Amino acid sequence: QVQLVESGGGSVQSGGSLRLSCAASGYTYSFYSRLCTAWFRQAPGQERQPVARIYFEGSTTYQDPVQDRFTISQDTAKSALYLQMNSLKPEDTAVYYCAASIRSSCVGWPFTSVSYNAWGQGTQVTVSS
C-alpha cells in the first residue's frame, strides 16, 4: 500500500505562489506497476475536486480553473510529486490532497477521486485578497 505525505501549504496573498510536495513510500516501480498520481482539492462545504494529474510518462492534465497557473511535476526516482501554484486567487483556498494508484498504465482512467485509492492527509492552502 502506498503512503503519501504532503507538505508546502500555507497562507499567501492573492497573486502569490506556493509549491506543494508529496512524498510517496511503500512503492517499487516495475514495468507493470506504475504510480499514477494527481492533486485534488476540497474547499469548505464543497466536494473534492481534481486539480491536475500526471502520467508516469510525463504527460499532464489540468482542470480549467488552474490551467496556465499551476504546474504538476514528478521525480520518479524519488517517488515525489509536486504542484507549483502561481498567480494564486482567493478561490484557490482549499485543502490540497495528493492521490495515487498503482496500475500497469495510467492512461484511460477517469480523472475523478474514485480512480485513486491512496490519499495523503492534506495540506491547507489559504489565499487572501
Secondary structure, DSSP 8 states (H G I E B T S, - for coil): --EEEEE--EEEETT--EEEEEEEES---BTTBEEEEEEEEE-TTS--EEEEEE-TTS-EEE-GGGTTTEEEEEETTTTEEEEEE-S--GGG-EEEEEEEEEES--TT--SSGGG--EE---EEEEEE-
